[in-house]
Amino acid sequence: MKDKNKPAFPFVAEDHTGMMINMGMSLRDYFAAKAMQGLIAHEHKANQLSGANLGDFDERVAFAAYRYADGMMERREK
């Protein structure tokens, strides 16, 4: 996937040395965070998407959220 780390909320700032820096959450992380909200609200969905070999609920939610995020990133490229 190209541009996987492109910021979701970019802004340009100047640091103490005068260098311009680009800050922001990655778009992939933004998509995962949005998916995570729904997965936490619907725990059964996180369990279905992650597979049985992940133990903790947190791991299952993170795995499933990034699966959704990766799907969104792929779809954007089409």
FENCOR-V935821 format. One record per pair of residues at least 12 apart in sequence whose C-alpha atoms are under 10 Angstrom apart, sorted by sequence separation. I is the first residue (numbers start at 1). J is the second residue. D is the distance in Angstrom with one decimal. If there is no record, write none. Layout:
((I & J & D) (I & J & D))
This chain:
((10 & 22 & 6.5) (11 & 23 & 5.6) (12 & 24 & 9.0) (46 & 58 & 9.5) (48 & 60 & 9.1) (49 & 61 & 8.8) (50 & 62 & 8.8) (51 & 63 & 9.3) (9 & 22 & 9.8) (10 & 23 & 5.5) (11 & 24 & 6.7) (46 & 59 & 9.5) (47 & 60 & 6.4) (50 & 63 & 6.0) (51 & 64 & 9.1) (9 & 23 & 7.8) (10 & 24 & 4.6) (43 & 57 & 8.3) (46 & 60 & 5.9) (47 & 61 & 7.8) (49 & 63 & 8.2) (50 & 64 & 5.4) (7 & 22 & 8.4) (8 & 23 & 9.4) (9 & 24 & 4.9) (10 & 25 & 7.4) (45 & 60 & 9.7) (46 & 61 & 5.3) (49 & 64 & 5.7) (50 & 65 & 9.2) (7 & 23 & 7.2) (8 & 24 & 6.2) (9 & 25 & 6.0) (10 & 26 & 8.8) (45 & 61 & 8.9) (46 & 62 & 8.6) (47 & 63 & 9.9) (48 & 64 & 8.8) (49 & 65 & 9.1) (6 & 23 & 9.9) (7 & 24 & 4.9) (8 & 25 & 5.2) (9 & 26 & 7.8) (10 & 27 & 9.8) (40 & 57 & 9.1) (43 & 60 & 9.3) (46 & 63 & 8.3) (47 & 64 & 8.3) (50 & 67 & 8.6) (6 & 24 & 8.4) (7 & 25 & 4.9) (8 & 26 & 5.2) (9 & 27 & 8.1) (40 & 58 & 9.1) (43 & 61 & 8.1) (46 & 64 & 5.8) (49 & 67 & 8.3) (5 & 24 & 9.7) (6 & 25 & 8.0) (7 & 26 & 4.0) (8 & 27 & 4.3) (45 & 64 & 8.5) (46 & 65 & 8.0) (49 & 68 & 9.4) (5 & 25 & 8.4) (6 & 26 & 5.3) (7 & 27 & 5.3) (8 & 28 & 8.0) (5 & 26 & 5.0) (6 & 27 & 5.8) (7 & 28 & 8.4) (8 & 29 & 8.2) (9 & 30 & 9.0) (39 & 60 & 9.4) (40 & 61 & 7.0) (4 & 26 & 7.4) (5 & 27 & 6.5) (6 & 28 & 8.0) (7 & 29 & 8.9) (8 & 30 & 6.4) (36 & 58 & 9.9) (39 & 61 & 6.3) (40 & 62 & 9.9) (3 & 26 & 9.3) (4 & 27 & 7.1) (5 & 28 & 6.8) (6 & 29 & 9.8) (7 & 30 & 8.7) (8 & 31 & 8.9) (38 & 61 & 9.6) (39 & 62 & 9.1) (3 & 27 & 8.8) (4 & 28 & 6.2) (5 & 29 & 8.5) (37 & 61 & 9.3) (3 & 28 & 9.3) (4 & 29 & 9.3) (36 & 61 & 6.4) (39 & 64 & 7.9) (40 & 65 & 9.8) (35 & 61 & 9.0) (36 & 62 & 7.0) (39 & 65 & 7.3) (35 & 62 & 9.3) (36 & 63 & 9.5) (38 & 65 & 9.0) (36 & 64 & 7.9) (37 & 65 & 8.8) (32 & 61 & 9.6) (33 & 62 & 8.9) (35 & 64 & 8.2) (36 & 65 & 5.2) (32 & 62 & 7.8) (35 & 65 & 5.2) (36 & 66 & 8.5) (32 & 63 & 9.3) (34 & 65 & 8.0) (35 & 66 & 8.0) (32 & 64 & 8.5) (33 & 65 & 7.1) (35 & 67 & 9.2) (36 & 68 & 9.1) (32 & 65 & 4.7) (33 & 66 & 8.5) (35 & 68 & 6.6) (36 & 69 & 9.6) (31 & 65 & 7.9) (32 & 66 & 5.1) (34 & 68 & 9.5) (35 & 69 & 7.3) (31 & 66 & 7.9) (32 & 67 & 8.0) (33 & 68 & 10.0) (34 & 69 & 8.7) (29 & 65 & 9.1) (30 & 66 & 9.9) (31 & 67 & 9.9) (32 & 68 & 6.7) (33 & 69 & 8.5) (28 & 65 & 9.9) (29 & 66 & 7.8) (31 & 68 & 7.6) (32 & 69 & 4.9) (28 & 66 & 7.7) (31 & 69 & 4.9) (32 & 70 & 8.3) (30 & 69 & 8.1) (31 & 70 & 8.4) (28 & 68 & 9.4) (29 & 69 & 7.4) (31 & 71 & 9.6) (32 & 72 & 9.3) (28 & 69 & 5.6) (29 & 70 & 9.6) (31 & 72 & 7.3) (27 & 69 & 8.6) (28 & 70 & 6.9) (31 & 73 & 8.5) (28 & 71 & 9.7) (28 & 72 & 8.2) (27 & 72 & 9.7) (28 & 73 & 6.9) (27 & 73 & 8.3) (4 & 70 & 8.7) (1 & 70 & 8.5) (4 & 73 & 7.2) (3 & 73 & 8.8) (4 & 74 & 9.5) (2 & 73 & 8.8) (1 & 73 & 7.3) (2 & 74 & 9.0) (1 & 74 & 6.8) (3 & 77 & 9.7) (2 & 77 & 8.4) (1 & 77 & 8.2))
